[in-house]
């Protein structure tokens, strides 16, 4: 057991880390490159036995197989882009659009795409998907999580029909 895993077992240490490392970004090996994540929000993905490459692996493998017969992937609610980036890394012919209303998650996705030289194959949109184009209030209670909430910050909303017609 490494030191981080040992320390992570103590509630007080986790409390201090949540306060002091709230905006800390870490890099994790991911397929042939790396993925960037928030150290606090994604502690489950680097302090235990799971990683982003093993989490939801069946879904990642399914998307890869499906992508082989398609030209485009639309990832609605992409968060930090695990499915998008995994598909782009494993299928060099596909392009993607990744959409999420959380600017912190989008920032991590953009960092991952740039680091892995995938930016040219992925359009990143900081917006929510909905029934129509407009605005919606989004509460980003966590750095990369959140939900639609009337008390949240106003973000763009793109109608799903327009999203599908455009891409």
C-alpha positions in Angstrom: 0.0 0.0 0.0 1.5 3.3 -0.9 1.5 6.4 1.4 -1.4 8.1 -0.4 -3.7 5.1 -0.1 -2.7 4.7 3.6 -3.4 8.4 4.4 -6.6 8.4 2.4 -8.1 5.9 5.0 -8.2 8.6 7.7 -11.2 10.9 7.6 -9.3 13.9 9.1 -6.6 13.7 6.4 -9.3 13.5 3.7 -11.0 16.6 5.2 -7.7 18.6 5.1 -7.0 17.4 1.5 -10.5 18.4 0.4 -9.9 21.9 1.7 -6.3 22.3 0.5 -6.4 20.4 -2.8 -9.8 21.4 -4.1 -8.4 22.7 -7.4 -5.5 20.3 -7.7 -5.3 18.6 -11.1 -3.6 15.2 -11.5 -2.7 13.2 -14.6 -3.4 9.5 -14.9 -2.3 7.0 -17.6 -5.1 6.4 -20.0 -4.8 4.0 -23.0 -1.9 5.4 -25.1 -1.9 8.8 -23.3 -3.1 10.5 -20.2 -6.3 11.9 -18.7 -6.5 14.8 -16.4 -8.8 14.7 -13.3 -9.5 16.6 -10.2 -7.6 15.2 -7.2 -10.5 15.6 -4.8 -13.5 14.9 -6.9 -11.9 11.9 -8.5 -10.0 10.5 -5.5 -11.8 7.2 -6.1 -10.0 6.9 -9.4 -6.4 7.2 -8.1 -6.4 6.2 -4.4 -7.8 2.7 -4.8 -7.7 -0.2 -7.2 -9.8 1.5 -9.9 -8.6 3.9 -12.6 -10.5 5.7 -15.3 -9.2 3.1 -17.8 -10.8 0.3 -15.8 -13.9 2.0 -14.6 -16.9 1.4 -16.9 -14.5 -0.6 -19.1 -17.4 -2.6 -20.7 -19.0 0.6 -21.8 -15.7 2.0 -23.1 -15.1 -1.3 -25.1 -18.7 -1.2 -26.5 -18.3 2.5 -27.6 -15.0 1.6 -29.3 -16.6 -1.3 -31.2 -19.5 0.8 -32.3 -17.2 3.7 -33.3 -15.5 1.5 -35.9 -18.6 1.7 -38.1 -19.3 5.4 -37.5 -17.7 8.7 -38.3 -18.9 10.7 -35.3 -19.5 10.5 -31.6 -21.7 12.9 -29.6 -21.1 12.7 -25.9 -23.9 14.5 -24.0 -22.9 15.0 -20.3 -19.3 14.2 -21.1 -17.9 15.3 -17.7 -14.1 15.0 -18.0 -14.5 13.1 -21.3 -13.6 9.5 -20.4 -15.8 8.0 -23.1 -14.9 10.7 -25.7 -11.2 10.5 -25.1 -11.1 6.7 -24.9 -13.0 6.5 -28.2 -10.7 9.0 -29.9 -7.6 7.3 -28.7 -8.8 3.8 -29.8 -10.2 4.9 -33.1 -8.1 7.3 -35.1 -10.8 7.8 -37.7 -13.6 9.1 -35.6 -14.4 12.7 -34.6 -16.4 13.8 -31.6 -18.5 16.5 -30.0 -18.4 16.6 -26.2 -21.0 18.6 -24.3 -21.2 19.4 -20.6 -22.5 22.4 -18.6 -19.8 22.3 -16.0 -16.9 24.6 -16.9 -14.5 22.8 -14.6 -15.1 19.4 -16.2 -14.8 21.0 -19.6 -11.5 22.6 -18.6 -10.1 19.2 -17.7 -11.4 17.6 -20.9 -9.7 20.4 -23.0 -6.5 19.9 -21.1 -6.6 16.1 -21.8 -7.4 16.7 -25.5 -4.5 19.1 -25.9 -2.0 16.9 -24.0 -2.9 13.9 -26.2 -3.0 16.0 -29.4 -6.7 15.2 -30.0 -8.1 18.7 -30.0 -8.5 18.7 -33.8 -10.8 15.8 -33.7 -13.1 17.0 -30.9 -15.4 20.0 -30.6 -16.0 20.8 -26.9 -19.2 22.7 -26.0 -19.7 24.1 -22.5 -23.5 23.9 -22.4 -26.4 21.7 -21.2 -28.5 19.6 -23.5 -32.3 20.2 -23.4 -35.5 20.5 -25.2 -34.7 23.8 -26.9 -31.9 26.4 -27.3 -31.7 28.9 -24.5 -30.4 29.3 -21.0 -30.7 27.1 -17.9 -29.4 27.4 -14.3 -26.7 24.9 -13.4 -25.4 24.3 -9.9 -21.8 23.0 -10.0 -21.7 22.0 -6.4 -18.6 19.9 -7.0 -15.7 20.8 -9.3 -16.9 18.4 -12.0 -20.4 17.4 -10.9 -23.6 19.3 -10.7 -27.2 19.5 -11.7 -29.9 21.8 -13.1 -31.1 24.1 -10.3 -32.9 27.4 -10.3 -30.3 28.8 -7.9 -27.4 27.8 -10.1 -25.2 29.8 -12.5 -26.8 30.5 -15.9 -25.3 28.4 -18.7 -26.2 27.9 -22.4 -28.6 25.1 -23.3 -28.6 23.5 -26.7 -31.7 21.7 -28.0 -31.0 18.0 -28.6 -32.6 18.2 -32.0 -30.3 21.0 -33.0 -27.3 19.2 -31.6 -28.1 16.1 -33.6 -28.9 18.0 -36.8 -25.7 20.0 -36.6 -23.5 17.0 -36.0 
